[in-house]
Amino acid sequence: MRRILLAAAAIAAIGLAPAANAVTFRFANDGDVNSMDPYARNETFLLTFNGNMYEPLVRRDRELKIEPALAVRWEQPDATTWRFHLRPGVRFHDGTPFTADDVAFSVVRAKAPGSNVSTKLATVTGTRVIDPLTIEFTTAAPNPILLEEIADFFIMSKAWAEKNNATQAADLTQRSENFATRNANGTGPFVLAGREPDRRTVLRPNADWWDKPEHNLTEVQFNVIANDATRVAALLSGEIDMIYTVPPQDTQRLSTAPNIRIHQKAELRTIFLGFDQWRDQLVKSDVTGRNPFRDARVRRAFYQAIDMEAIRTRVMRGQSRNSGLMWGPGINGFDEELDRRIPFDPDASKRLLTEAGYPNGFRVTMDCPNDRYVNDEAICQAVAAMLARVGVRIDLNAQTRARYFAEILGPRYNTSFYLLGWTPATYDAHNAMFNLMATREGVRGQFNVGNYSNARFDQLTTAIATETNLDKRMAMIREAAKIHAEEVGHIPLHQQQVIWAARSNIDLVQLADNWFPLRYVRVRQ
C-alpha cells in the first residue's frame, strides 16, 4: 500500500490527472523517447512512438503484413525503379498538403548527416517527382525487399522543416538538438500536444486524419517512470493504464492482480554482445599495444564463459529464448539447425585465453544500457560475474539509453565491449547482416559497432540484397551465418519476451516487433 501511495504522489506531481469527460489513455515506460525527430535514432521505441505522428508510404497491419499508407499503390516499371502513387487529400498537422516533394525531401534528409535511419534507404540512389502525387525511387540494383525496408521510413514536411531550420536531423550521438527534436508535424493519427523530456509527452487525435480511427482516445499521456516499483505501483493503483516495460520479477504478481491483464509474446529482437575488432588497441582496457578481441580464440573464450541457461532461468525468469544466431524465429533466413549455441564451458574458456596469451585474463569495460532492453543491466552484471570466473575483470558502465547510444554508436563507436539488441525491420536476415555484421562502409555496417569484418561475408551480404531466387538466397544466408558463427563475430544471447501490462478495460494490439500503434487502443468506460 505504501508503494501505491508513493506512486500516486509521484504521478500527481507531474500532473497526470485526465481532463474531465476525456477518454485519456495513460501509459508509462522506464525511459524516454529522446527525440520527436523520426530520423534521430534507428531504435524501436523512438520509431514506434513517433510512428503515431508520422507515417510511411507503406505500413504494417495487425499481422505485420505490408499495406498502403501514404502511398495507395505502387508498381515497378523496371527492375530498379519503384513508382509510388500517393494518397490524395492528405495534410500535415499544420494544414500543409502532402505531396511528392515531401517524399523526395524526406529521402534526402534521411540519408543526410545527423540521420540514424539512412540504412532504410541504402539501395535508393535517387528519386524523381513525376507529378504532385507520383514519385519514383531508383535503386542501385534490384531490391526485392524495398517495401519491407521502408515500412518505418516516415515522411516529413519539406515546408515545415525549411521554415524551422530542421532540414537535417540533429545528431543524438553528439547530443545536439534542433526544432524537430521537441516538435513534430506529421500526417499521422495523433498530434503532439505537449513535450517535457524525461517526464511526459502528450498526444491528441488528428481530427483531419485520412484514415478511419479505430481508437476512441481524446488524449494520450506517455509518462517516464524509471523506477520499476513505482511504475508497477502506478498501474496497480490506477494512476496509469498500461506499462510498456514490465519488470520480469513483477510479471507473476501482475498476472494475478485484479483488473490487470498481462500481454506477452515472443519478440523478434535478438540481444547480443559485441567486441571492438578494428582498433589496434582497445580504448577501455588494461591491455596495451594490441587488441585481444582481434583473436577469435578470445572471442570464443568469452562466449563459452557465459551460462545462458542461468541467465534465462534466473535473470530473465524464463521469459527469453536462448539463441545461437543473430536472428531468431519469425525472421526470414532463420535455420533451426544453425541456431545452436557453442557449449558453455568455463574450462575451455580458460584454455583459449591462455593459448591467446592471456593466462591471467585482462580488464575491459563493458558498456550497457540500463533502461532499453528487458533486464539489460542485470544481464550485463551476470555476464560480468561469469567472465570473472575465467579471469576477465569487467568494469561495468551502465547508462540510460540516451547516454549509452551516444557513447557506443557512430561516429565515435567509443566502446570495447557492449550489449545491444536488434529487430530486423524487414523481418529478413539480410537486415541484420547489412546493419550489424557487414564491414562498415558508407551506410553499410552503421550498427556494426565493433566493425567485425570478413570479405566473404560482405560479398554474400551484397549478393543476398539482389538475389530473387529464394533457394539460392537462403543458401547464401546459411553460408554467411556459418562464417559469422565460426569466427564468433558477435555473441548472440537471446530473444526476449514482449511483456506489457494493462488495465483490464484497455483493448490494444501487441505486435511481435514490440511496436505499439496507438491507433488500435480503445478504453472501455
Secondary structure, 3 states (H helix, E strand, C coil): CHHHHHHHHHHHHCCCCCCCCCCEEEEEECCCCCCCCCCCCCCHHHHHHHCCCCCECEEECCCCCEEECCEEEEEEEECCEEEEEECCCCECCCCCECCHHHHHHHHHHHHCCCCCCHHHHCCEEEEEEEECCEEEEEECCCCCCHHHHCCCCECCCHHHHHHCCCCCCCCHHHCCCCHHHHCCCCCCCEEEEEEECCCEEEEEECCCCCCCCCCCCCEEEEEECCCHHHHHHHHHHCCCCEECCCCHHHHHHHHCCCCEEEEEEEEEEEEEEEECCCCCCCCCECCCCCCHHHCHHHHHHHHHHCCHHHHHHHHCCCCEEECCCCCCCCCECCCCCCCCCCCCCHHHHHHHHHHCCCCCCCEEEEEEECCCCCCHHHHHHHHHHHHHCCCCEEEEEEECHHHHHHHHCCCCCCCCEEEEEECCCCCEHHHHHHHHHCCCECCECCCCCCCCCCHHHHHHHHHHHHCCCHHHHHHHHHHHHHHHHHHCCCEEEEEEEEEEEEECCEECCCCCCCCCCHHHCEECC
